[in-house]
């Protein structure tokens, strides 16, 4: 705080007279200027400035907010319904400052705190280290001096929940999407779907992939796992150039022999609580004698994975098939796994967040279809759970008819409906991607919430039948439905 000294009385009186005279003159000049501007119409108006983007919590859909929209230094930080006020506009500068109130205030760790639970406040921008942040993995915001993440307290979703610094966990209450005033993510926001499906984005290097899953690591790089012997891995620094990085299980997986001794299928990667979680399928083609297994790793690197056991299984007498896992944390902090292929379709079970294994016996049906249906992936965005699935036939090379469809629900357990209102348990699903030209059978998608928007990973087949990695940004139309960009 600045100390205010009292001026000498005579000097103050002299200054008052000068200010009064100057003020009268200024009023006259201002009135004249206003008249000229009015006569000139809008031509003299300065160009409108775009409002700074908001930072939206991936868990609640609410905005990072200065309490009471108070520009006074020291105001606390919370989440609140997004309403476009100045105290919800945030710009991350090249020096790492998160500026709000048109750049006059910065996000600040109270009293230079570097321990979990340190309060965050709005304060005059000083350029000091305790006001420096950086984008981390999975859309997190990392306080540079402490290495802690900007965190919604207790993973709560209610208006007024405090935002503090906490140990980075990778969970949704630490993920923030930068969103323009029009409602879309930077680089992938509200818009109009293209007239035709776009081709896959530019991907170079080790581009072979089948059933890809992806996670963004704390250092900002990307890790992809795919179907194959021992779960092949790939890495990238920029989401474009990919390098083969060995396999999760270079020495094999004898514990899966009850379900397969061959390739492992359709993995799902995530990062939370300081470790990587890998769910994967063990089965044979056309069989319901299947199991989904779990492994964890502190690094995600080849050979670093520890078997954590069987999560769920099915047999020849089951009405569904335990393959194609996808794990997601809901807005209340509960962990779930969707899975399924053909037969009675897509199922959902709850997962114990500590062990990663099944919790309880409840089994929810999310989608069914008379033709091919598999490869679920659930994305939470703006109060909706979006269920992406693959329709029709996979694994036939250039003859594959795979395509990606989606429905949404206000509850993770459903019911999910498509754009036309048809329930996915009644065969519904809105197509968002299908084969075109020399891009055959795109499918088995996985979504990633990245700093430039939401990203769709998938595989597709060349005319020669080779399976390749496809990556495209997702856009969102004015009704909140995704499209491929």
N, C-alpha and C positions, 0 to 999 in steps of 0.2 A: 504494500500500500504506500501511496505517496503522502508525505506530510504537507499540509497547506499552511503557509505563513500568512500572518495578517499584514496588509500594507499600511504605510503611514497615512494619516487622515488627509493631510493636504494633497498628497499625491493622488489619493483615491478621488477627492473632489475634482481635481483637475482632469483626471482621466474620465470621470463621469460626464463632464461638460463636453469633452472631445467625443466620447462615445455617442452622446445624444445628438450632437451635430452630424456626426458621421452617419448615425442611424437614420435621421430624417432624409439625408441625401441618398442613402441606400434605398430607402423606401420609394422615393421618386423614381430613381433609376430602375428599380425592380418593376414598378408599375408600367413604365414605358416599355421595358423589355417584354413584359407579359402581353401588352397590347400588340406589339410587333409580331410576337409568336402566334397570337390568336389570328391576326390578319393573314399570316403565312400559312395557316392551317397546320396540318400534321407534317408538312415537309421539313420543319425545323426540329422535329422530335428525334432524339437519339435512337439508334436501333435497339430493339428489345434484347435484353441479356437473358440467356438461358438460365433457368434456376439450377442451383447445384443439385447433384443427385442425392437421394436419400440412401441410407443404409438399412436394409430390411433383414430382420432376423429370419433365418431359414426355418426355424422351429415354429414361430408364432405368426409370421407375416406382419409383425408390428415394426415400427421404425425406431431407430436410435434417436433419442429425444432429450433435449435439455428441459428439465422440469419447469413447468409453467411458462415455457418459451421465454425464460428470463435471461437477458443478456448481461446481467450483473456477474462479474467474476466470482466463481465459487459455487454456481448453481450445479446441482447434482445431475447425473445422467440416468435415464430410465428407458424402458420401451413403452411406446404408446401408439394408438391407432394412427396410421399415416394420414396427415391432414394438410401437408404442404406449408407449414409455418417455417419461419426462418431457422428456428432451432432444431429442425430436422434435416437441413441441408448440410452435407458434409463433402468436402473436397480433400482428397489425399494428395499433398504436394510432393514434388520430387525430393524434397528434403525429409519427408516422412511426417509432416504435420497434418493432422486431421482438422481442417478449419471449418468453422460454422459461423452463423450470423454474418454472411457476406464476407467472410475472411477475417473478421475482427476478433474472434475467439477461437481457442484451440482446445482439443481434447487433452486432458492433463491428469496425470496420476497424482492424487492428493498427497501433498507433503513429500514428494519424491519417493513414494512407496514402491517397493519391489517385491512384496510378499503377497501370496494369494489372499484375496479379499480386499485388497486396496481399492478404495473408492475412486471412481472417475468423476471428474468435474469439468465444467467449461471455465477457461481462464484466459486472460490476455495472452496472446501469442508472444513467447519470449525467445523461441529458438533453442530452448534448453533440451537436454536429453530426455527428461521425463515427459516431453510432449512429442516424442517420436515413435511412430508406428509403421508397420510394414505388412503387406499382404503375405499370409502364410498358406499352408496347404489347406485344401477343401474350403476356401473362402474365409479363412480365419483372419483376424486382425491381431498382430503380435506386437506387444509393447517392447521396443528394442532394448532398453536397459535391463529389463527383468526376464525377457523371454516368455512372459505370461500372455494369455489370450484375453481379448475383450469378451466377457462372459455374462450371459443373462442368469442372474442368481437362481440357483436351485433348479435350473431348466424349466422355470415357470413361464407361463404364457400370458398372464394377466396384465392389463394396463397398470403402469406404475411400478412394475418389477424393476428393482435396481440393477444396474449394469456395473460390473466391477472387473478387476483383473483376477484371473484364475489360471491354474495349471492347464496347459493345452491338452484337450482330450479328443479332438476331432468330431465331437458331437454337434448336433444341429444348433444347440443354444450358443455355440461359438462361431457359427457360420453366418456371414453377412453378405448380402447381394446388393451391389450398387445399382440403383434403379433411378431412371430419369423421371421427371415430373409427369410424363405421359404414362408411366406405369410399367415400362419395360426395362429389362436388364440392359446395362451398357453392352453394346455389341450384339444383342439378341433380344430386343424388346418387342413391344406391341407393334404389329404391322399387318400386312396382307400377305397371305401365302402366295408363292410364285405360281405361275400358270402351269408349270410342269415340274416334276420332281427334279431337284438339282443332282448333279453328279457328286460322288464322294469328294470331300476336301483333299487338298494335297497331302499325301503321306509318302515318306521316302524311307529308304533303308530296309530294315527287316519287316516287310509288309505282310507276310503270310500270317493269317489269324483265322481262328474258328471259335465262335462263341466267346468273344472278348468281354472281359470285365476290367474296370480301371479304378485306380485310386490315385489321388494327388498326395504326394509325400510332404512332410513338414518342411523340407528344403525347397519345395516348389516344383520338383521333378514329378514325372508320371511313371506309374508301374501298371503294366497290363499283364493279365494272366489269361490263358486260353486253353481250350481242349487239346489234349495230347498226352504223350507218355510222361508221367511225372509232373504234369501241369507246367507247360512252357511259360517263361516269363520274358517280357520286353520292357525296356526303359526308354524314356525320352526326356530331354530338358525343355523342349519347346512344343510338344504335342504334335510335331510334324515329322522329325527325323527319329526313327526308332532303331534300337539295337537289341539283338537277342541277348538275354541275360541268364542263360541256363534254365534250370527247372527247379520247381519247389522241392521235388523229391527225387534227386538224382540217383538214389539207391533203391528206388521202388517203394511200393506201399503194400507190404504183405498183409496188413490188417484189413485191406479191402477185398481179399480173395474170395470171400463169400458172395461177392457181387460181381467182381471182374478181376482178371489178371492182365487186362489190356490197358488201353488208354483211359484216362480219367476225363470226365466231361464237364462242360458248362460251369466253370468256377464262378465264385462271387467274392470280390475283394472289398474290404473296408478297413478303416483305421480309426480306432478309438481307444481311450484309456492308455495311450502310450504304446500300443502294439497293433500289429496287423492281424486281421482275421480272414481266414480263407476257408470258405465252404465249397465243396465240390461233389460231383456225382460219380457213382460207381455203378455201372450197369452194362448190359449188352443190347444191341439194336433189336427193338421190337419186344423187349422183355419188361415185365413189371417187378422182376426180382432185382430190386434197386435199393441203393442207400445213399444218403447224403452225409458226408463226414466233415469234420472241422479240424483245422490246424491253425496254430498261431506262431507269430515270429516277432522278435523285437526290431528287426531291420527290413523284413520283406525280401531279403536276398536269397538267391539259390542256396539250397541245402541248410537253411537256417530254421526250417519249419518243424514244429513239434506236433505230433498227432494228439488231438484232444478227444477223439472218439466219434462214435456214430450218433448223429442227431435225430434222424428219422429214417424209416425204411418201409418198403412195401414188398408184397409177395405176389405170386401168380394169382392169388384169390382176391387181391385188393381191387377196389374200384377206381383207383388212381395210381399215379406213378411218381415215386420219390426221386425225381431228377430236376435239374434247372433251378437251383436255389437263388434267392435274392433276399438280402437282409436289409432292414430299414428301421430307423428309430422314429417313432411317431411324435406328434406335437406335445404329448404328455411325458415323453422320455421313456416309453416302453419300447422294447425291441421285438421285432416280428420277422418271420421268414415266410415268404411266398415261394411256391414251387409247383411243379406239375407239368405233364406232357400228355396230350391226347386223353383217352378214356373219359373220365368225368371232369377233367380240366384242372384249373388252377386252385390251389388250396393255400390256407394261411394258418400258421401256428405261432404261438408266442415263444420267445427265446429268453432265457435267463441271461441278463446282461453281464453277470459276473463269470459264469461258466461258458456261455455261448451255446449251451445245449438246450434242449426243449424244456419248456416250463408248462406244466399242466397237461391236460389231455384234449382241450378244445380244438376243434378242426372247423375252420370257416371255408365255405366255398365262394370263390370270387368270380369265376368265369367258367362257362362250359360252351361247347360248340360241337356240331355234328361232324365238321371237318377238322383239319389239323389246328391245334392250339397248344402253345407251350411258351417257355422262356419269359416268365413274368419279370417285370422290373417296376418298382413303385418309387415315385418321386413326389415329395411333398412341396407344394408351392402355393402361397397366397390362400391358405385355408382349404385347399383341395389336395387329395391324394390322387395322383395320376397313375393308372395301371397300364403300362406298356406291355404288349404281348406280341408274339409272332403267329401269324396264320399260315396254314397250308403246309407245303412239303419242303423240308430241309434236306441237305446232304445228298443232293443228286447232281452236283456240279452245275453246269450251265443249264440243266433242265430243272433246277430247283424253282419252286414257285413261292418261296418264303416272302412275306411282307409284314410290315409293322403296323399295328393298330393300337388304339388307346381308348380308355374310358376313364371316368373320374368319379370320386365319391367324397362326401364331407367326412366320412368315417373310414378309418383304415380297414375295417372289417366289411365294408360295403353297405348298401349295394352300389356297384359301379355301373354307370350308364354311359352310352356314347352320345355324340352330339345330337342325335335324333331322339334321345330319351330311352332307347332300348337298353334293357339291362344286359350286362355281359353274361349273366347266368342264363340268359335266353338267346345267346348267340350274338349279342351286340358287340360293337367295336368299330371305331372310326379309323379308317386307313389313313396313315400319314406318310408311308414310304412303300414303294413297290419297285419291281424290276423295270428297267427302261434301257433300250439300246443294248450296249454290251455290259451293262451292270445287271447281273442276274441274281435273283433270289436274295435281296438284302434282308437281314433279320438277325435274331438273337441279340437284341439291343441292350445297352446299358447306358444310363444317364450319369452325368457328372456336373455338379454345380461349380463352375469355375469363375475366375475373376472377370472374364469377358462375356459371361452368360452361361446358359445351360447348354451342354454338349451331348450329342448322341453318338455313341460308339456302336458299331455293328460289324458283321461280316457280309461280304458279297462274293459272287463268283464271276470270274472272267469267262469269256467264250471258250477258253481252253479248259475250263473247269477248276481253275485254281481259286482257293479261298483267300480273300484279301481283307485287310483292315479298312473299314470305312469310318470316317469321322466328319460330322457336320454340326454346326450350331443349330439350336432350336430357336424358333421365333414363337411368339405368342400373340394370337389375334385379340381383338377387342373384347371377345366373349370369354377369353381365358383358355382357349384351346391351342395346343402346340402344333407347329408345322416345321418341316425340315427346310433349312436355309442353305 
